[in-house]
Amino acid sequence: MHFHIRREVIFKAAGAALVAGAMLAVLASAPRPAEAQKYGGVLKAMLRENWPSMSIHEEATISAVWPLMPVYSNLVLPDPARPTESADHLVGELAESWSWSKDFRKLTFKLRRGVTWHDGKPFTSTDVKTTFDTVRNGKLKLNPRKGWYENVASIDTAGDYEVVFNLKKPEPGLLTMLASGYSPVYPAHVSTQDMRTHAVGTGPFMIKTVRPDEELVVVRNPNYFVKGRPYLDGIDFIEIKERSARTAALVANQLDIAFPGEGTSQIRDQLMKDAPAIVLSKVAQSVNVNLLLNTQKPPFNDLRLRQAVNLAMDRETLNKTVYQGVLMPGGAMLPQPYGEFGLSESDLRKLPGWGDPAKDKAEARKLLAEAGYGPNHPLTVTVSTRAIAIYVDVAIWVIDQLKQVGIEATLAQFETGVWHPKLARREYEIATNLTGIGSSDPDANLFENFACGSQRNYTDYCTKEMQALIEKQSEEPNPARRLELVHEIDRKLQVDAARPILGHLVDFYAEWPYVKGLVPHHNVYNYGRMQDVWLDK
């Protein structure tokens, strides 16, 4: 048997090692001396569904990031060759170098010269300023990450090749958020409306063919700014909506690589049996399984009912039945050892929903009774979810858990193009959801998902105390003190049932052994540039 599984690389995020002053970029074209790379060939990549639009800044799903990340470039990016991600290991893309002021209130980027957009127009500092001014000023149809840039007071340019982010308060984490796959630079000369259907980037690949619900084909950018890249002639992202059909296509070698986040333990076992030569990498996804409870509408504007739902969830059973033991226990932040800021398991076990399931369910029934619900007057709700298997699996389990405490629930499924707008409009009672965090820094998670007024704070949980804590941890320069603050925040979020976390996902990412240079990361959103990928066949 020739089954290959890569050694699991434990995520050990770097501490606050950023220093003020000049920080030189590591070139994205750093040589990989281990093997002689080959040019040519088209990579056949899996898609699980249609991309909702081509504008990454307006989307909140890997289904948009994965097929479109090869088209765009960032100022900086996590090193593609490292599974772990931190501010200590960023590579420059459109930025040649960057530096912080001593007070961490000014971040300056020196930009590459001679870069062109796919339509031939030159890249300049105006493109950077326009991109992030558009995001931070809310000038997008959907704006999931506006909160990432709330602390940016202004963005200045100094000629065509220097741009400065001026901050209201110190925020070292901004650099890591700018490195996310969710943070590409857009062309200033193309409207945001046009970017939704006609992606124009500076990345290693350009759009060739767009067939919604079938495939998205990208081809090599002959004018890419990294010499000698990319190696591939192109990538064919092939859409297969049914999960077993996707796996069958991978086994039959009709696909070269899987889709990030699709490698469940069941699929891992199937691939071990039916495609023993395939390479599997066990990585954290930086995605948590959670419940959304609409705090602004009955019935879940009642804290007792939100707490009852949280207590009704037997997370150990979820892990055993749906995830076969690989779901990682954790709060809002990625758990240890994959994440630096996650709560320890001993801390977690002291929180509601993580203790004794029988006692928790009894407490849930008591809270329901206090709110006026019981066997003769059951609480009835609709559980909404996204109409893809990894969401529906959880929703069915949640409905069974609710039934065990006397809550009657029915299931409603929505396609991706409808799902995120419905959440943005708060058109749900209770929902099962997967939330991906596009950056390892707490700011990305806390400002996006829990800050007052954030579009992606889908539950509208908002307190002055929590908002003050989120802002305080963001500007805290002492790493140990910041960690204490993040843990305090995480514990309070769980007690308040702000967005009950059921666990964190791992991925058994699959690729055939002739695919070289694709290193899965402990974050599904940040390793899809594909400039270093090549085919050894």
N, C-alpha and C positions, 0 to 999 in steps of 0.2 A: 504494500500500500504506500502510495507516494503523496499522501496528504501533507500539506505544508501549513503550519501556523506560525506567524511571526511571534517572536518573544514580546510579551506584553510590556509596553513601555509605560511606566508609572508617571502620571502627570505630577510634576513637582514645580509649581509656578514659582518664578523668582520673586524675591521680596522687592521692596521699593529701592531698586538699585539704580534708578535714574539719577543722574547728576546734572546740575546746571552747567551750561557751557556747551561747547561744540560736541556733537555726537556724529561721527562719520557713518554713513550708510554702508552696509555690506552689499555689494553688487548682486543683483538677482541672477547675474550670469556667472556666478562663481563656479569654477569647474568641478565636475564630479569625476575624479580620476579612476574610480574603481572599475569602470567598464567603458569600452569604446562605443559611444552612442551611434545609432544609425538614423539616417534621415529617411522620411517617406512613410507612406501608409496612412490609413484612416482608422482612427480608434472608434470602435462601436461601443457607445455608452448607453446605459440604462436610464430611462425616464419612467417614473411611476404615474405621471399625470401631465396634463398640459401646464405650461408656464402661464400664470395668470396675466402677466404683462412682461415687457422687456425692461421695465424701469425698476431696477433693484431697490432704489431708494423709496419706492412706493409699495414695496411688498414685504411680507413678513413670513416667508416660507423658503425652505431649501429648494422647492420646486422652481423658484425663480432664480435663485443664486447659482445653483449647480450648472445649468446649461448656459448661463449668461456671463458667469465669471470669466471665462476665457476671452470674452470680447472686451472687457474693461481693464483699467489699471487703477491702482490706488496711489496715494502719496507713498505709503509704506505698507508692508505686508509681513505677516509672520513667515519666517524662513520655511520655504516649501519642503526642505529636506529634514526638518525636525518635527517629530510627532507632537512634542510639547510646545506650548506657545507662551511667550512672556515678552514684556517690554525690552528685555535684555537681548532678545534674538529676533530683531526685525530687519528686513532687507528693504533697501530703497527701490522704489519703482519710478514714479514720476519725480520723486525727491532724490537728489544726489546726497544731501546731508540735511541734518536738522539740529536745532539747539534750543535749549530752554534758558530763559532768564533765571537769575538766582532765586527769585521769589515764585517761580512756576506760574507766572501770570502772562508770559509771552512765549509763544512757540513759533520759531522761525524755520521755514523750509527754503533751501536752495534747490531750484528745479533743474531738471535736465533740459538741455538745449537740443534742437533738431528733431524733436518729437512731432509727429503729425497724427491727426485724427484719420480714421479710415476713409473719410471723404477728401483727404488731402490737405485740409486746412491746418495751420500750425497750432500746436498746443502752447499756451502761455499761462501766466499767473491769473489772468482774468477768468479762465475756465475753473480754476480751483475756487476762487472767491465766489463766482456765480453759483457753483454747485452747492457750497455749504451755506451761503447766504439764503439760497432757495429753501434748503432743508430747515435751517434754524428759524426762518421767518414764516414757515408753515405754508409755503406757496406750492403745495402739492395736493393732488386729489386725496390720496391717503398718505399719512406721514408718520409711520410707526416709530421712527427714531428721532423725532424732533427733540425729545427730552435729552438726547445725548449732547446737544449743543446749546442748551439753555444757559450755560455759563459763559458762552462766547459773547463778548461785548461787541466786537467788530472784527472784521478781517480786512487787512490792508495789503496792498501790493507795492513793491518797490521795483519798478521796471517789469519786464516780461518774465523774469526768472527768479523772483523772490516773493514769498507770501508769508504774512504774519498773522497768527491767531492771537488776538488780545482777549484775555479772560477777566471776568469780574472778580473771581477768587482763584486761588491756587487750585490746580486740578491736574496732577501728574497723569491720571488715568486717561486723559483725552488722547494721548498718542496711541495707546493700545486700541481705543475705539476707532481711530482713523485707520488702523490696520485691518479692521474687520472686512470680510467679504461683502458686508452690507454697506461699505463706505467708498464706492468707486467715484472717480472724478468724471463728470459729464462735460460735454462741449457747450460752451456758452452760446454758440450760434445755432443750436438746435433746441426747439421748444420742448418743454416738459411733456406736452401732449404728444409730440412726434416721437419722443423717446419711448413711449409706452408700446409702440408698434414697430419702430425702426431704430434698433440699438446702434449707436455710433460711438465707438470707443477708440482707445489707443492700444488695446491689448494684443496678445500674440495671434489671435484669430479674429476673422471677420465673418459676419453673417452672409451665408450663401443662399440657403433655402429655408423657408418658413412654411411648414405645413401643420397648422394647429391640429392636435389630436393624433398626429402621425409622427413627425420628426422635426428636429431643428438641426440644420447642417451648418457648420462653420468651417472655414478654410484658412490656411496659413496667411498671415499678414506679411507680405513681402517687405514692408517698410517698418517692421517692428524695431523698437529702439534698442533691444538687446541683441548684440551681434551673435549670429549663429543660432538664434532661436526663432520660432519653435522647431522641434524636430519633425513633428507630424505634418502631413499634408492637410489634415483636417480631422474633425470629430463629427460623427453622426450620432446625435442624441435620439434614440429610438424609443418612442412612447409605447409602453405596454401597461394597460391599466389593471389587469387582473394579476394578483400576487403570484399565484402558482404558475401562470404563463411567463411571468418575468423570470422566475427561478428556472423554469424549463428552458428558456432561451439562453440563460447563462450556462446551464449544464451542457446544452447542445452546441456551445461555442458560437452561437449567433450574436452574443454580446461578449465584449472583452472585459468589461468592468461592471460592477454593480452600481446601484444608486446609494449614496450615503444614508445611513439610518435604516436601511431595509434588511440588514443582516440580523434577524432574530435568531434565538437559539434553535428554533425548529429548522430554519433555513440552513443554519450552520450544520446541523446534523444531516440534513438532506444532501448538502454539498459534500460533506465528508464521505457519504455513501456513494453518491452518483457521479461526483467529479473530484476524485481524490487528489488530482494533480493541482487543483486550484489553490491559490494562496489566500489565506484568511488572516486578517489583522484585528485583534480585539482592541478596540479603542472606546474611550468615552465619547458620547455625542455632544455634550454640553446642551442637552435637551432634557427637560423634566416633564413628567406626566402630572397634570394638575386638574383641579376642578375650578370652574368659573361660577361664581354665585353673584347674581346681579343685585348689588347692595342698594340700588336706587329704586327698585320696584318690588311690590309684594310678590312672593312671601319672604324673600331673602333680604329685605331691608330690616328684618328682625334678626339681631345677632344670635339669639337662642337657636334659630333654625339653621343658621350657617354653622354654628358650632355642632349642632346635632348631626348634620350631614358629614362634617369632618370626622366626628367620633364614630360614625357608622362604618367607615372604611377600614376594613381589615387588610392592612397593607401587606402583611406576610402572605395572606392568601392570594392577593394579586400577584405577588412575586412568584409564588409557586405555580399558580394555575395559568396565568397569561404569559409570564416571562420566564418560566422554568428556572427560577433561582438566580437570574443575572440582573434583575432590577436593583439598583443601588439605593439604599436608604439615604435620605438627605432632605434638607430644608430648601430654602430659596436658592442658595448658592451651591455650586457643584461640590459634591462631598469629597472629603479626603479619601485616598491620597491623590486623586486626580486634580482636585482643586485646592488651592491654598486657603481659600476663605470659607470653606464649608464647615458646618458644625460637626463635632465628633459624634459618633454613634451613641456614646453614653449621654451626651447632652440631649440628643434627639429623643431618646427613649423617655425622657422626663416630660415631653411635650404632648398635648392632646392628639390622639389618633395614633400614637406610636407606642402606647403601653399595652396593657392586657386587653385583647379584643372583646372578650365577654363583658368586662367592666365598662369599657368604652361604649359598647352598644346599649348597655343598661342606662348609662348616663344620657345617651342620645334619646332614648324613649322618654326619660324623665323630662328633658328639655322640650321635647315635642308636646308632652302633656301640659307643661307649664304654658305653652303657647296656644293650647286649646285643641290639640290634635290627639287622636287615639283610635282604637279599633272601630268605634262607631262614627268617627269623623276623621278619616285619614287625610293626610296632606297628599294632594295629587299634583304632579309636576311633569313637565316635558324635559327630557334630557336631550340637548342638541349636540351634534358632533359633525365633524368633517367626514365626508363620504369616501374615506380611504381606509383600508383594512386596519392599519396600526392605530387609528382613532376608534373605529367601531369596536374592535376587540375590547378596549377599555370601557367604552360606553355600556356594552352589554353586561360587563362585570359590575359596573357601578349601579345599574338598575337592580341587579340581584341584591347587592349590599343594602340599597335603600329599602327594598322590600322586607328585609330581615328586621328592620326597626319600625315598619309600618308605614313607609312612604311609598305610594303607588306612582310609578313612573312609566312613561312611554318614550320611545326613541324617535328622534327626527334627525335625518341626515341631509347634509348640504354639500354640493360641489365646491371645490376650492375657490372658484371665481365668485361665489356667493358667500362663502363662509366668512372670510375676513371682513368684508364690508358689513355683514350682519353683526359681527362682534364689535366693529367700530361704531355701529349705530346702537349697540347694546340691546339688540333684538333677540333676547334669550332669557330664560329663567335660571337654568343650571346647564352647564356644558362641560363635556370632557374635552380636554385640550392637551396638546403638546407645545411647550414653550421652549424655543431655542434661544440661547444667549450668544450673540455674535462676537463677544469679546470676553476675555478672562477677567477683566477688571470689574469690580462690583458696581461701578457707576453705570455700566451698560445695562445691567439687570435692574438695578434699583430705580434709576430714573425712567427707564422705559416701561417697566411693568408695575411699579408701585408708587410713583410720584403723583401728587395731585395734578390733575389736568392733562396727564399724558394720554394720547389717543390709544395707546396700547395697554393702558391700565384698564383692562376690559371690565373689571369688577367695580371700578370707581371707588375702591377703598381709598380713603383720604382722611388723615388726621394731621393736625398741626404738629403734634409730637413726633409722628413718624417723618413728616417732611423735614423737620429740623434735624432729626438724626441722619437722614439720608444726605442732607447738605453738609452736615458736620463731618461725616466719614470721608466725604469726597475731598475735602481740603486738608484733612489731617496728614501732616508730613511724617509722623512717627509710625512706622509699620506695625509695631506691636499694639499701639493704641488704636490704630485704624482697625486692626483685626478684632479687637474687643468691641468696637462700635458696630462692626458688621455682624458679629455674633449676636449682639443685643438686638439689632434690627431683625435678624432672622428669627430669633426666638419669639419676638413680639408678633411678627407676621403670622406665625403658626398659631399662636394663642388666639389672635383676632380672626382666624380663618379668612384672612385677606384673599388668599388664593391657595387653598389646601394642596400641598404637594404630596403626591403619592409615591414618588421615587424618581430616580434619574436613570436614563437609558444608556446602554452600551451598544456598540455595533460590531458585528463580525463582518468587516468589509471584505468583499471578494473581488479578486482580479486574477486573470490567468497569468502564469509565470513569465510569459513573454512580454508582458507589460512592464516596462522599466521606468523608474523615475517618479512614480506616483506614490507618495508617502501619506497614508491616512493619518489625520491629526485627531487629537482629542477634542475636536470642535468641527462639526460637519460643514460649517459655513466658510471655512478659510483655506481650503486646499485644492480648489478647483481651477486654478489659473491654467494649468496644463502645459506651461511653456517648456518644462524639463522632461516631459513624458515622451518615451519613444518605444518602438516595437522591435523586439529582438526576433524577427522572423522575416 
